[in-house]
Amino acid sequence: MDQQRRGDRRAPCGTAPAPDGPLGADAVLLGFARSLRAAGVAVSAERVHAFLRAVAVLRPGVRADVYWAGRLTLCGDRDDLERYERVFAAYFGTDREPARAAPAAPPPRLRPVVRDAPGGPPAEPAEGEREGPPVASLASSVEVLRHRDMADLGPEERAQVRRLLAAFALRGQTRRTARRRPARRGEVDPHRTVRDMLRLGGEPALLRRHARAERPRRVVLLVDVSGSMGPYADALLRFAHAAVRGRRTEVFTIGTRLTRVTRELAHRDPDLAMAAVAEAVPDWRGGTRLGELLREFLDRWGQRGMARGAVVVLLSDGWERGDPRLLAAQMRRLHRLAHRVVWANPRKARPGYAPLAAGMAAALPSVDAFVEGHSLAALERLAAVVRGAEPPAAADVRERS
């Protein structure tokens, strides 16, 4: 596919030119693929290359062509289709009619973002100008929005961020369990092998094999809803709402009190879930007692098994009104219980940031991964770290021995 165009250019007759700015067709499509990966679709590099080649053969500026190119190349199984629909509608916009009784997976009613060229050959570009694929301006604006600080967004941009967050998915790093599953390779399964031999009257049979089954680790989210986290609390709770769909995720809010909100976030509708959380949480925009609340979490839930072997994520700026030494002691205790401790700090992305706050400095030695949490792109990277990927900078990782 053609790379990002530079300089003046003229699009074919009847189409809109690519939007101004540094983003070209490839950047927008790659951003869409990253959003799909954050939603839980297994988008590999090979699938992304196939998607780019398919769009290049078709028309990059036509919404229907981009939709079908991505659906046929990026989706691997039936479960991916629903996630694909959500992400595509949030990323490129939607103009579908209200849902009504119809067969499963009907052909989508899509209109092009740019007009199709009329009959006849397109106009030839002038000498010295290069022709480039048109790119939907909406998708380009979404790609820019992915990297913007959520504290600086306007009402319309926040609404767009909420639609994109609704398509997120969060799964913990996989681990091998004691259960066995049938497999083509692995250890011999004597029970199934003997049963096959008895079924054949004692004649030799093919050796049946099994392997250890895998399942994702539990994820525990501790979301700071204190006053200093006010600009980010709504977006982070919506991120947690999307994570609860994984059924192995627990969510708590921390401020001046510790509140378990997993049940409230189980509502399918994000707005209903946020309303339920607002009623359940009594300490919105209050102070922060991280050390005391972390001790309460470990005494009441974590020590009994919720944090044992789990991936624990703290979403906080690290401001602490209590004793930092208590927070440091409880973080060491959490570090011994959990498989991995991840801290996402929205302030980390600011120029010149250093973890000088007393709470953040006390907690950092017991943190395995210290990442940003200020934007959609940062939350996508956080989801990748929770799945077991390495954080962007090696300095932010403290792997266990």
C-alpha positions in Angstrom: 0.0 0.0 0.0 1.2 3.5 -0.8 3.0 5.2 2.1 1.9 8.5 3.5 1.8 11.2 0.8 3.8 14.4 1.1 3.3 17.7 -0.5 0.3 18.8 -2.6 -1.8 16.1 -4.1 -5.1 15.8 -6.0 -7.6 13.0 -5.3 -9.6 11.3 -8.1 -12.7 13.1 -9.3 -15.6 12.5 -6.9 -13.5 11.7 -3.8 -12.2 13.6 -0.9 -8.5 14.2 -0.4 -6.7 12.8 2.6 -7.0 14.9 5.7 -4.3 17.5 6.5 -1.8 16.6 9.1 0.8 13.9 9.7 -1.7 11.0 9.5 -2.0 9.0 6.3 -4.0 6.0 5.2 -1.6 3.5 6.8 -1.5 5.3 10.1 -5.3 5.4 10.4 -5.7 1.7 9.4 -2.9 0.7 11.8 -4.7 2.6 14.6 -7.9 0.7 13.8 -6.0 -2.6 14.0 -4.5 -1.5 17.4 -8.0 -0.7 18.7 -9.2 -4.2 17.6 -6.3 -5.7 19.5 -7.3 -3.8 22.6 -10.8 -5.1 22.2 -9.6 -8.7 22.4 -9.3 -9.6 18.7 -6.1 -11.6 18.0 -4.8 -9.3 15.3 -1.4 -10.6 14.3 1.2 -8.8 12.1 0.3 -11.2 9.2 -3.4 -10.2 9.4 -2.5 -6.5 9.5 -0.4 -6.9 6.4 -3.2 -8.7 4.7 -5.7 -6.0 5.7 -3.4 -3.3 4.3 -3.0 -5.1 1.0 -6.7 -5.7 0.7 -7.6 -2.1 1.3 -4.9 -1.0 -1.2 -6.6 -3.2 -3.9 -10.0 -1.8 -3.0 -10.8 1.8 -2.2 -9.3 3.1 1.1 -11.8 6.0 1.2 -14.9 4.0 0.9 -16.3 2.8 4.2 -17.9 -0.4 2.9 -14.6 -1.5 1.3 -12.6 -0.9 4.5 -15.3 -2.7 6.5 -15.2 -5.9 4.4 -11.4 -5.9 4.0 -11.0 -5.7 7.8 -13.7 -8.2 8.5 -12.3 -10.8 6.1 -8.7 -10.4 7.1 -8.6 -9.4 10.8 -11.3 -11.7 12.3 -10.3 -15.2 13.1 -13.4 -16.8 14.5 -17.1 -16.1 15.1 -16.4 -14.5 18.6 -14.4 -11.7 16.9 -17.3 -10.5 14.8 -19.2 -8.7 17.6 -16.0 -7.0 18.8 -15.2 -6.0 15.2 -18.6 -4.4 14.8 -18.2 -2.4 18.0 -14.8 -1.1 17.2 -15.5 -0.3 13.6 -18.6 1.7 14.6 -16.7 3.6 17.2 -13.7 4.2 15.0 -15.3 5.1 11.7 -18.7 6.1 12.9 -22.0 4.5 12.0 -25.2 5.3 10.1 -27.0 2.1 10.6 -30.8 1.9 10.9 -32.4 0.8 14.2 -32.0 -2.9 14.7 -35.0 -5.0 13.7 -35.7 -8.7 13.3 -33.4 -10.1 10.6 -31.2 -13.1 10.0 -28.0 -13.4 11.9 -25.1 -11.3 10.7 -27.0 -9.4 8.0 -25.0 -7.4 5.4 -24.4 -4.0 7.0 -26.0 -0.9 5.6 -23.0 1.2 5.0 -22.5 4.4 3.1 -19.1 5.6 1.8 -17.4 8.3 3.8 -16.5 9.8 0.5 -18.5 9.7 -2.8 -17.7 7.1 -5.3 -16.2 8.4 -8.5 -18.8 8.8 -11.4 -18.6 6.8 -14.5 -15.7 7.3 -16.8 -11.9 7.6 -16.1 -10.9 9.7 -13.1 -9.2 13.0 -13.7 -5.4 12.7 -14.2 -3.3 14.4 -11.5 -1.5 17.5 -12.6 2.2 17.3 -13.3 4.3 17.3 -10.2 1.4 16.2 -8.0 1.1 12.6 -6.6 -2.2 10.8 -6.2 -2.9 9.4 -2.8 -5.7 7.3 -1.3 -8.5 9.3 0.4 -8.8 8.8 4.1 -11.9 9.2 6.2 -11.5 12.4 8.2 -13.4 10.9 11.1 -11.0 8.0 11.4 -8.1 10.4 11.3 -9.5 12.5 14.1 -10.1 9.3 16.2 -6.5 8.3 15.6 -5.4 11.8 16.9 -7.9 11.4 19.8 -6.2 8.1 20.9 -3.1 10.0 22.0 -4.7 13.0 23.6 -4.8 13.5 27.4 -8.3 12.7 28.6 -8.2 15.5 31.0 -8.1 18.0 28.1 -11.1 16.7 26.1 -14.3 18.5 25.4 -17.8 17.0 25.7 -18.0 15.6 22.2 -14.5 14.1 22.4 -15.3 12.5 25.7 -18.4 10.9 24.1 -16.2 9.5 21.4 -13.7 8.2 23.9 -16.6 6.5 25.8 -17.7 4.7 22.6 -14.1 3.5 22.0 -13.7 2.4 25.7 -16.9 0.3 25.4 -15.1 -1.9 22.8 -12.1 -2.6 25.1 -11.3 -6.1 26.5 -8.9 -7.0 29.3 -7.6 -10.5 29.9 -5.0 -11.5 32.4 -1.8 -13.3 31.4 -2.5 -16.9 30.7 -1.3 -19.7 33.1 -1.2 -23.4 32.8 -3.7 -25.2 35.1 -3.8 -28.7 36.6 -6.5 -29.7 34.2 -5.7 -31.6 31.1 -7.3 -31.3 27.6 -7.0 -33.5 24.5 -4.2 -32.5 22.3 -2.3 -33.7 19.2 1.0 -33.4 21.0 2.0 -34.0 24.6 2.0 -36.8 27.1 0.1 -40.0 26.5 -3.4 -40.1 28.0 -3.6 -43.7 29.4 -7.3 -43.5 30.2 -8.5 -42.5 26.7 -6.0 -44.9 25.1 -7.2 -47.9 27.1 -10.9 -47.0 26.5 -10.2 -46.9 22.7 -8.5 -50.3 23.0 -11.4 -51.8 24.9 -13.8 -50.4 22.3 -11.8 -52.3 19.6 -11.7 -55.6 21.5 -8.2 -55.2 22.9 -6.6 -54.4 19.5 -3.8 -51.8 19.5 -5.1 -48.3 19.0 -3.7 -44.9 18.3 -2.1 -43.3 21.4 -4.3 -40.5 22.8 -2.5 -37.5 24.2 -3.3 -34.6 26.4 -1.7 -31.4 27.5 -2.1 -28.9 30.4 -5.0 -26.5 29.8 -4.5 -22.7 30.0 -6.7 -20.0 31.4 -6.2 -16.3 32.0 -5.2 -15.1 35.4 -7.6 -13.1 37.6 -7.2 -9.3 37.1 -7.9 -7.0 40.1 -8.3 -3.2 39.3 -8.0 -0.6 42.1 -9.3 2.6 40.6 -8.4 5.9 42.4 -11.5 8.2 42.5 -10.0 10.9 44.7 -10.1 14.6 43.8 -6.7 14.6 42.1 -7.9 11.8 39.8 -11.2 13.6 38.9 -10.5 14.3 35.2 -9.6 10.6 34.6 -12.0 8.7 37.0 -14.9 8.4 34.5 -12.7 7.0 31.7 -10.9 4.6 33.9 -14.1 3.2 35.4 -15.4 2.8 31.8 -12.2 0.9 31.1 -12.9 -1.2 34.1 -16.5 -1.8 33.0 -15.2 -3.2 29.7 -12.7 -5.4 31.6 -15.5 -6.9 33.8 -16.9 -8.6 30.7 -14.0 -11.0 31.0 -15.6 -12.6 34.2 -12.3 -13.0 35.9 -11.9 -9.3 36.8 -12.6 -7.6 40.2 -12.8 -3.9 40.5 -12.5 -1.7 43.6 -12.5 2.1 44.0 -10.1 3.7 46.4 -10.2 7.2 47.9 -11.0 7.7 51.6 -12.9 4.3 51.5 -12.5 1.0 49.7 -15.6 0.0 47.7 -16.1 -3.2 45.7 -18.0 -2.2 42.5 -17.7 -5.4 40.4 -21.4 -6.1 40.7 -22.3 -2.6 39.7 -20.1 -2.7 36.7 -21.7 -6.0 35.6 -24.5 -4.0 33.8 -24.2 -4.5 30.1 -25.0 -0.8 29.4 -22.0 1.4 30.3 -24.2 4.4 31.4 -26.3 2.2 33.7 -23.1 0.8 35.1 -21.7 4.3 35.8 -25.0 5.3 37.5 -24.8 2.3 39.7 -21.2 3.0 40.6 -22.1 6.6 41.4 -24.7 5.4 43.9 -22.4 2.8 45.5 -19.2 4.9 45.9 -19.5 7.4 48.8 -16.1 9.1 48.5 -16.0 10.7 45.0 -13.4 13.5 44.7 -12.3 13.1 48.3 -8.8 12.5 49.7 -6.6 9.5 49.3 -5.5 6.9 51.9 -3.7 4.4 49.7 -1.8 2.6 52.5 -4.8 2.1 54.8 -7.1 1.0 51.9 -4.6 -1.3 50.5 -4.2 -3.0 53.9 -8.0 -3.3 54.1 -8.1 -4.9 50.7 -5.4 -7.4 51.5 -6.9 -8.3 54.9 -10.4 -8.7 53.7 -10.0 -10.1 50.1 -6.4 -10.3 48.9 -4.9 -12.5 51.5 -7.9 -15.0 51.2 -7.1 -15.6 47.6 -8.3 -12.8 45.4 -4.9 -11.3 44.9 -3.0 -14.6 45.1 -1.5 -15.3 41.6 -3.5 -12.5 40.1 -2.5 -9.4 38.0 -3.2 -6.4 40.3 -3.5 -3.0 38.6 -3.5 0.2 40.5 -4.8 3.2 38.5 -3.7 6.2 40.6 -1.5 9.3 40.5 0.1 8.2 43.8 -0.9 11.1 46.0 -1.0 9.8 49.6 -2.4 11.7 52.6 -1.4 8.9 55.0 2.0 7.5 56.1 4.0 6.5 53.0 5.8 3.9 55.1 2.5 2.1 55.6 1.9 2.1 51.8 5.4 0.8 51.2 4.8 -2.1 53.6 1.5 -3.0 52.1 2.9 -2.8 48.6 5.6 -5.3 49.5 2.9 -7.5 51.0 0.9 -7.3 47.8 4.0 -8.0 45.7 4.5 -11.3 47.5 0.9 -12.4 46.9 0.3 -11.3 43.3 1.8 -12.7 40.2 2.4 -9.2 38.9 1.7 -5.6 40.2 1.1 -2.9 37.5 0.7 0.8 38.3 -0.9 3.1 35.7 -0.3 6.8 36.5 -2.0 9.4 34.3 0.5 12.0 35.4 3.5 9.9 34.1 3.0 11.2 30.5 3.6 14.9 31.4 6.9 16.4 30.4 9.5 16.3 33.2 7.5 13.9 35.3 9.3 12.2 38.1 7.8 9.9 40.8 8.5 12.4 43.6 5.1 12.2 45.3 5.5 10.4 48.7 3.0 7.6 47.9 4.4 7.0 44.4 8.0 6.9 45.6 7.1 4.5 48.4 5.2 2.1 46.1 7.5 2.0 43.1 10.0 -0.5 44.4 7.2 -3.1 44.7 5.8 -2.4 41.2 6.6 -4.8 38.3 5.5 -2.4 35.5 5.0 1.4 35.8 3.0 2.7 32.8 1.0 5.7 31.7 -2.8 5.9 31.9 -3.8 9.3 30.4 -5.1 8.4 27.0 -6.7 5.6 24.9 -3.4 4.6 23.5 -1.9 4.4 27.0 -4.8 2.2 28.1 -4.3 -0.1 25.1 -0.6 -0.5 26.2 -1.8 -1.2 29.7 -4.1 -3.9 28.4 -1.1 -5.4 26.6 1.0 -5.4 29.8 -1.8 -7.1 31.7 -1.8 -9.8 29.0 1.9 -10.4 29.6 3.6 -8.1 27.1 6.5 -6.0 28.1 5.9 -2.3 28.9 7.3 0.3 26.4 10.5 1.1 28.4 12.7 -1.5 29.9 13.3 0.8 32.8 9.7 0.6 33.8 9.8 -3.1 34.4 11.1 -4.9 37.5 10.8 -8.6 36.7 10.7 -11.1 39.5 13.7 -13.3 39.9 
